[in-house]
Amino acid sequence: MPNAHTLYIVVPCYNEEEVLPITAKKLKEKIVSLVTAGTISHSSRIMFVDDGSKDRTWEIIESLHNESTFFTGIKLSRNRGHQNALLGGLMTAKDRADIVISMDADLQDDIDAVDKFIDKYNEGCEIVYGVRSSRKTDTGFKRNTAQLYYKVLEKMGVEVTYNHADYRLMSRRAIEALSGYTEVNLFLRGLVHLVGFKSATVEYERHHRAAGESKYPLKKMLALAFEGITSFSIKPIRFITVLGLGIFFISILMLIYFLITFFLGKTVQGWATIVISIWAIGGLELLSVGVIGEYIGKIYLETKHRPRFIIEKDLENN
């Protein structure tokens, strides 16, 4: 199959021992069908990335690798978070594959969309984004907050694809370009957009988790959301400036008002007003310092140039 492309499917895993055997079976069926059809080459692989799991995840990955050449894996030296684990898989796979598809281990992403991804690549697209066709499987809270988040990102000037997570296809050239972005504070959904190149979207229906519990609770989702805003936009700092100017002008108006009431001989009791003002302004000051501190903290981390991940084991390079 001289014209068939080598595909690597990169799957970050953290404590996924319950769902991993199911995921491996489904992905192998997809890879085998694509190889049989001549769509991809026999050198294609499913690469599991163990993000410092504390359960039997790595043991299962090693067992899968021993059972079939279609499975491979890398193990990070410690837990580095989903985005760093995904990046580690992408950077490892780019030297071995023509195209790489990233997806989560929980089987919520529709595996059958892989065929459409490859079709779009064959049409000349370097990046293909998997986009959810609906959010019927989400709770009302998650659906509404997700929609609000995308609107906030848009207002902040952050370019992302609506209803897209990390289910995407990238060509080797696109990943090579992505490797040029060396920041420690990762928000891949935004970084991939900065890469450019011809892109397309593929809609799919998101399923319920196949087994186990979600490893991305509300706390982690909020952290990723905040990362996306502060890594790609300085508008929060500009908002603080505008807010400060607004409060300054309000204080001038209040000063004029109190002077007028003073000269008119009207005493202002104002205890409640003063207390509320102190609490309000104090809260705004602390919030402002916190936002500025977040940006300073990011600068601090970037200047250290620490590695974003360390690969402890690579099953293809034992």
C-alpha positions as CSV (number, residue, x, y, z in Angstrom):
1,M,0.0,0.0,0.0
2,P,2.5,2.7,-1.2
3,N,-0.1,5.5,-1.0
4,A,-1.6,4.6,2.3
5,H,-0.8,7.0,5.2
6,T,0.5,6.0,8.6
7,L,-2.1,6.9,11.2
8,Y,-1.4,7.2,15.0
9,I,-4.3,7.5,17.4
10,V,-3.1,9.2,20.5
11,V,-5.1,8.5,23.7
12,P,-4.1,10.2,27.0
13,C,-5.0,8.0,30.0
14,Y,-5.1,8.7,33.7
15,N,-6.4,5.9,36.0
16,E,-8.4,4.3,33.1
17,E,-8.1,0.6,34.0
18,E,-11.9,0.1,33.9
19,V,-12.5,1.5,30.4
20,L,-9.1,0.8,28.7
21,P,-9.8,-2.8,27.6
22,I,-13.1,-1.7,26.0
23,T,-11.5,1.3,24.3
24,A,-8.6,-0.8,23.0
25,K,-11.0,-3.3,21.5
26,K,-13.0,-0.7,19.7
27,L,-10.0,1.2,18.4
28,K,-8.3,-1.9,17.2
29,E,-11.5,-2.9,15.2
30,K,-11.4,0.6,13.6
31,I,-7.7,0.4,12.8
32,V,-8.0,-3.1,11.3
33,S,-10.9,-2.1,9.2
34,L,-9.0,1.0,7.8
35,V,-5.9,-1.1,7.1
36,T,-8.0,-3.8,5.4
37,A,-9.7,-1.2,3.2
38,G,-6.3,0.3,2.2
39,T,-7.1,3.6,3.8
40,I,-4.1,3.6,6.1
41,S,-0.9,1.6,6.2
42,H,-0.2,-1.5,8.3
43,S,2.4,0.6,10.3
44,S,-0.5,2.6,11.9
45,R,-0.7,2.4,15.7
46,I,-2.9,3.2,18.7
47,M,-0.7,5.1,21.2
48,F,-1.8,5.2,24.8
49,V,-0.2,7.9,26.9
50,D,-0.1,7.0,30.6
51,D,-0.2,10.3,32.5
52,G,1.3,9.0,35.8
53,S,-1.7,6.7,36.6
54,K,-1.9,5.1,40.1
55,D,-3.9,2.1,39.0
56,R,-3.1,-0.7,36.5
57,T,-3.4,1.5,33.4
58,W,0.3,1.0,32.4
59,E,0.2,-2.7,33.0
60,I,-2.8,-3.0,30.7
61,I,-1.0,-0.9,28.0
62,E,2.0,-3.1,28.2
63,S,-0.2,-6.2,27.9
64,L,-2.0,-4.8,24.9
65,H,1.3,-4.0,23.2
66,N,2.5,-7.6,23.8
67,E,-0.7,-9.0,22.3
68,S,-0.8,-6.9,19.2
69,T,1.6,-4.7,17.2
70,F,-1.2,-2.2,16.6
71,F,-0.8,-1.1,20.2
72,T,2.0,1.0,21.6
73,G,2.4,3.4,24.5
74,I,4.5,5.9,26.4
75,K,4.6,6.4,30.1
76,L,5.2,9.9,31.6
77,S,7.4,10.1,34.7
78,R,4.6,11.7,36.7
79,N,1.2,13.1,36.4
80,R,1.4,16.2,34.2
81,G,-2.3,16.8,33.4
82,H,-4.3,16.0,30.3
83,Q,-3.0,18.8,28.0
84,N,0.7,17.9,28.7
85,A,0.0,14.2,28.3
86,L,-1.7,14.9,25.0
87,L,1.2,17.1,23.8
88,G,3.7,14.4,24.8
89,G,1.8,11.9,22.7
90,L,1.6,14.2,19.7
91,M,5.3,15.1,19.8
92,T,6.2,11.4,20.0
93,A,3.9,10.3,17.3
94,K,4.8,13.1,14.8
95,D,8.1,11.4,13.9
96,R,6.4,8.1,13.3
97,A,3.1,9.0,11.5
98,D,1.8,11.0,8.6
99,I,-1.4,11.9,10.4
100,V,-2.3,11.8,14.1
101,I,-5.8,11.7,15.7
102,S,-6.1,12.6,19.3
103,M,-9.1,11.5,21.4
104,D,-10.0,10.7,25.0
105,A,-10.0,7.2,26.5
106,D,-13.6,7.2,27.7
107,L,-15.1,6.4,24.2
108,Q,-17.4,9.4,24.4
109,D,-15.9,10.6,21.0
110,D,-17.5,8.7,18.1
111,I,-14.8,6.4,16.7
112,D,-16.6,6.2,13.3
113,A,-15.8,9.9,12.8
114,V,-12.2,8.8,12.1
115,D,-13.2,7.8,8.6
116,K,-14.5,11.3,7.9
117,F,-11.4,12.9,9.4
118,I,-9.2,10.9,7.0
119,D,-11.5,11.9,4.1
120,K,-11.0,15.6,4.9
121,Y,-7.2,15.0,5.1
122,N,-7.2,13.4,1.7
123,E,-9.0,16.5,0.4
124,G,-6.1,18.6,1.5
125,C,-6.9,19.6,5.1
126,E,-4.0,19.7,7.5
127,I,-6.2,20.0,10.6
128,V,-9.7,18.5,11.1
129,Y,-11.7,19.4,14.2
130,G,-14.3,17.0,15.7
131,V,-17.3,19.1,16.6
132,R,-20.2,17.9,18.7
133,S,-23.5,18.1,16.7
134,S,-25.5,18.6,19.9
135,R,-25.2,18.5,23.7
136,K,-28.1,16.2,24.5
137,T,-26.0,14.0,26.7
138,D,-24.9,16.9,28.9
139,T,-26.7,18.1,32.0
140,G,-28.5,21.4,31.8
141,F,-25.8,23.0,34.0
142,K,-22.9,21.8,31.9
143,R,-24.6,22.7,28.6
144,N,-25.4,26.2,29.7
145,T,-22.0,26.9,31.2
146,A,-20.2,25.5,28.1
147,Q,-22.2,27.8,25.9
148,L,-21.4,30.8,28.2
149,Y,-17.7,29.9,28.2
150,Y,-17.5,29.9,24.4
151,K,-19.2,33.3,24.4
152,V,-16.7,34.6,27.0
153,L,-13.8,33.3,25.0
154,E,-15.1,35.0,21.9
155,K,-15.5,38.3,23.8
156,M,-11.9,37.9,25.1
157,G,-10.6,37.5,21.5
158,V,-9.6,33.8,21.9
159,E,-10.1,31.9,18.7
160,V,-11.5,28.4,19.3
161,T,-13.9,26.1,17.4
162,Y,-17.3,26.0,19.0
163,N,-18.2,22.6,20.7
164,H,-14.7,21.2,20.0
165,A,-12.6,19.6,22.7
166,D,-9.4,17.7,21.8
167,Y,-10.8,15.2,19.2
168,R,-9.0,16.2,16.1
169,L,-6.7,15.1,13.2
170,M,-3.4,16.8,12.6
171,S,-0.9,16.2,9.8
172,R,2.8,15.8,10.6
173,R,3.4,19.3,9.2
174,A,0.8,20.8,11.5
175,I,2.3,19.1,14.6
176,E,5.8,20.2,13.5
177,A,4.4,23.7,13.5
178,L,2.8,23.2,16.8
179,S,6.1,22.1,18.3
180,G,7.3,25.6,17.8
181,Y,5.0,26.9,20.5
182,T,7.0,26.3,23.6
183,E,4.8,27.8,26.4
184,V,4.3,25.9,29.6
185,N,0.8,27.0,30.2
186,L,-1.0,24.8,27.7
187,F,-4.4,25.3,26.1
188,L,-4.1,23.2,22.9
189,R,-7.6,24.1,21.6
190,G,-6.3,27.7,21.2
191,L,-2.7,26.8,20.1
192,V,-3.8,24.6,17.3
193,H,-5.8,27.5,15.8
194,L,-2.7,29.6,15.9
195,V,-0.9,27.0,13.7
196,G,-3.1,27.9,10.7
197,F,-3.1,25.7,7.6
198,K,-6.2,24.5,5.8
199,S,-8.7,23.1,8.2
200,A,-12.2,21.6,8.3
201,T,-14.8,20.3,10.9
202,V,-16.5,17.0,11.2
203,E,-19.7,16.7,13.3
204,Y,-20.3,13.7,15.5
205,E,-22.6,12.7,18.3
206,R,-21.0,12.4,21.7
207,H,-21.8,9.3,23.7
208,H,-22.0,8.5,27.4
209,R,-18.8,7.3,29.1
210,A,-18.2,3.6,28.4
211,A,-17.1,2.7,31.9
212,G,-15.5,4.2,35.0
213,E,-15.8,7.7,36.3
214,S,-14.8,11.0,34.6
215,K,-11.2,12.1,35.4
216,Y,-12.2,15.6,34.5
217,P,-14.3,17.0,37.4
218,L,-15.7,20.5,37.6
219,K,-12.5,21.8,39.3
220,K,-10.3,20.7,36.4
221,M,-12.8,22.0,33.8
222,L,-12.8,25.4,35.5
223,A,-9.0,25.4,35.7
224,L,-8.8,24.6,31.9
225,A,-11.3,27.3,31.2
226,F,-9.4,29.9,33.1
227,E,-6.2,28.7,31.4
228,G,-7.7,29.3,28.0
229,I,-8.6,32.9,28.9
230,T,-5.4,33.9,30.6
231,S,-3.1,32.2,28.1
232,F,-4.6,33.9,25.1
233,S,-6.0,37.2,26.2
234,I,-4.9,40.2,28.1
235,K,-8.4,41.7,28.2
236,P,-8.9,40.8,31.9
237,I,-6.0,43.2,32.7
238,R,-7.5,45.8,30.4
239,F,-10.8,45.4,32.1
240,I,-9.2,46.1,35.5
241,T,-7.8,49.4,34.0
242,V,-11.2,50.4,32.7
243,L,-12.8,49.4,36.1
244,G,-10.3,51.5,38.0
245,L,-11.0,54.5,35.8
246,G,-14.7,54.0,36.3
247,I,-14.4,53.9,40.0
248,F,-12.1,56.9,40.0
249,F,-14.7,59.0,38.1
250,I,-17.5,57.7,40.4
251,S,-15.4,58.8,43.4
252,I,-15.1,62.4,41.9
253,L,-18.9,62.5,41.4
254,M,-19.4,61.3,45.0
255,L,-17.0,63.9,46.2
256,I,-18.9,66.7,44.4
257,Y,-22.2,65.3,45.9
258,F,-20.9,65.3,49.4
259,L,-19.4,68.8,49.1
260,I,-22.8,70.1,47.9
261,T,-24.7,68.4,50.7
262,F,-22.1,69.8,53.2
263,F,-22.5,73.4,52.0
264,L,-26.3,73.0,52.0
265,G,-26.0,72.1,55.7
266,K,-27.3,68.6,55.3
267,T,-25.5,66.1,57.4
268,V,-25.0,62.7,55.9
269,Q,-25.2,59.8,58.3
270,G,-23.6,57.5,55.7
271,W,-22.3,54.8,57.9
272,A,-23.8,51.9,55.8
273,T,-22.7,53.6,52.6
274,I,-19.1,54.0,53.8
275,V,-18.9,50.4,55.0
276,I,-20.4,49.0,51.8
277,S,-18.0,51.2,49.7
278,I,-15.0,50.0,51.7
279,W,-16.0,46.3,51.3
280,A,-16.8,46.8,47.6
281,I,-13.6,48.6,46.7
282,G,-11.5,46.3,48.9
283,G,-13.0,43.3,47.1
284,L,-12.3,44.8,43.7
285,E,-8.7,45.6,44.7
286,L,-8.1,42.0,45.8
287,L,-9.7,40.6,42.7
288,S,-7.6,42.9,40.5
289,V,-4.4,42.0,42.3
290,G,-5.3,38.3,41.9
291,V,-5.8,38.6,38.2
292,I,-2.6,40.5,37.7
293,G,-0.9,37.9,40.0
294,E,-2.2,35.1,37.7
295,Y,-0.4,36.7,34.7
296,I,2.8,37.3,36.7
297,G,2.7,33.7,37.8
298,K,2.4,32.5,34.2
299,I,5.4,34.7,33.3
300,Y,7.3,33.2,36.2
301,L,6.6,29.6,35.0
302,E,7.5,30.5,31.4
303,T,10.9,32.0,32.3
304,K,12.0,28.7,34.0
305,H,11.8,26.8,30.7
306,R,11.0,23.6,32.5
307,P,10.1,20.5,30.4
308,R,6.4,20.1,29.9
309,F,6.6,16.3,30.2
310,I,9.2,13.6,30.7
311,I,8.8,10.2,29.0
312,E,9.9,7.4,31.4
313,K,9.1,4.5,29.0
314,D,8.4,4.2,25.3
315,L,7.2,0.8,24.2
316,E,8.5,1.3,20.6
317,N,12.0,2.2,21.9
318,N,12.7,-0.2,24.7
